[in-house]
Amino acid sequence: MSLHDLLKDKIPHEKLSLLPRGFEIIGDIAIITIPPALDDEKYLIADALTNQRKDIKTVLRKLHKIEGAARAGEFELLLGNSTTTIHRENNCAFFVDITKTYFSGKLYYERNRIAQKVNDGEAVLVLFAGVGPFLISIKKKKNVKITGLDNNPAACAFLKKNIELNDIEAHVILADANSMEHIFKEPFDRIVMPTPYGQDHFLNLASSILKPEGIIHFYTFKKDFEIAHFKKLLLESGWHIDFYRGCGEIAPRAKRYVFDLRKN
Ligand SMILES: C[S@@+](CC[C@H](N)C(=O)[O-])C[C@H]1O[C@@H](n2cnc3c(N)ncnc32)[C@H](O)[C@@H]1O
């Protein structure tokens, strides 16, 4: 039974129609957007969520769009008492406090896709590594030398815990990605960059620490009509596009896109 079905006898239809049908689950935490018109019903909704999914221990209401350098969200705790959880996917476990670091379960297909593409023996860099979803997914599957970089101390602390939790070896660097050219002396075979919104300039910087035959998996946010122009720009800048796809809608006709790039 859906959340809407569970609530249809408790909330008038016109109000209930304002409640989004979807919600995100990270470990045992549910994250839901509740519009202001449903303020009085917020606890009722949280309660219904835990009735629908017995594995949910905490319900958080998303208050603002995820913003700021750390890309962490602001939440109102509606039910439960912990914002830390362990999220499991693709045989990996991610310990995370979603009020301190960005994390989304939505990119699990991409993490698996990239892990399949990586070859044993590569030197791999994950920029904007967060708590480690890309890094751990890759290192769990492939025998590589892997480094993760993030400028959020909380993300790096969780990343180190997750490296232990998943019983892998990796190098963690707490630093601003704007300094990457100065941090890394040896170039990489592959760079994965789940780039923060509107910060495409990092692609140029990453290019300078990539081996001549290296590959970059570049994530960016674009409106659908911008894609043709963006592809043209990439080609003009000397990139060869091996593959690209939309991987998650962020607004009507706007998506997160991934481009698998190599230098011509
Ligand atoms: C969109 S999140 C991606 C996190 C993670 N890779 C994932 O997929 O869950 C972006 C991450 O980039 C980090 N970040 C933002 N600006 C940065 C910068 N200038 N240098 C290094 N890390 C940065 C944030 O702390 C955050 O963890």
The ligand as a Tripos MOL2 file, in Angstrom:
@<TRIPOS>MOLECULE
LIG
   27    29     1     0     0
SMALL
NO_CHARGES

@<TRIPOS>ATOM
      1 C1         27.6720   16.3050   -4.7900 C.3       1 LIG1
      2 S1         28.7000   15.8180   -3.4070 S.3       1 LIG1
      3 C2         29.2290   14.2460   -3.9710 C.3       1 LIG1
      4 C3         29.5850   13.3310   -2.8140 C.3       1 LIG1
      5 C4         29.8050   11.8730   -3.1950 C.3       1 LIG1
      6 N1         30.7730   11.7160   -4.2350 N.3       1 LIG1
      7 C5         28.5120   11.1650   -3.5370 C.2       1 LIG1
      8 O1         28.2870   10.8450   -4.7060 O.co2     1 LIG1
      9 O2         27.7270   10.9170   -2.6140 O.co2     1 LIG1
     10 C6         30.0220   16.8550   -3.5610 C.3       1 LIG1
     11 C7         31.1490   16.6860   -2.5640 C.3       1 LIG1
     12 O3         32.1480   17.5930   -2.9790 O.3       1 LIG1
     13 C8         32.7720   18.2080   -1.8580 C.3       1 LIG1
     14 N2         33.3050   19.4780   -2.3310 N.ar      1 LIG1
     15 C9         32.6270   20.5960   -2.7220 C.ar      1 LIG1
     16 N3         33.4860   21.5490   -3.1450 N.ar      1 LIG1
     17 C10        34.7410   21.0290   -3.0240 C.ar      1 LIG1
     18 C11        36.0530   21.5240   -3.3030 C.ar      1 LIG1
     19 N4         36.2430   22.7500   -3.7810 N.pl3     1 LIG1
     20 N5         37.1030   20.7180   -3.0810 N.ar      1 LIG1
     21 C12        36.9190   19.4520   -2.5990 C.ar      1 LIG1
     22 N6         35.7080   18.9340   -2.3060 N.ar      1 LIG1
     23 C13        34.6260   19.7110   -2.5140 C.ar      1 LIG1
     24 C14        31.6630   18.3190   -0.8160 C.3       1 LIG1
     25 O4         32.1960   18.3490    0.4830 O.3       1 LIG1
     26 C15        30.8530   17.0400   -1.1110 C.3       1 LIG1
     27 O5         31.2670   15.9690   -0.2970 O.3       1 LIG1
@<TRIPOS>BOND
     1     1     2 1
     2     2     3 1
     3     2    10 1
     4     3     4 1
     5     4     5 1
     6     5     6 1
     7     5     7 1
     8     7     8 2
     9     7     9 1
    10    10    11 1
    11    11    12 1
    12    11    26 1
    13    12    13 1
    14    13    14 1
    15    13    24 1
    16    14    15 ar
    17    14    23 ar
    18    15    16 ar
    19    16    17 ar
    20    17    18 ar
    21    17    23 ar
    22    18    19 1
    23    18    20 ar
    24    20    21 ar
    25    21    22 ar
    26    22    23 ar
    27    24    25 1
    28    24    26 1
    29    26    27 1
@<TRIPOS>SUBSTRUCTURE
     1 LIG1         1 GROUP 0 **** ****
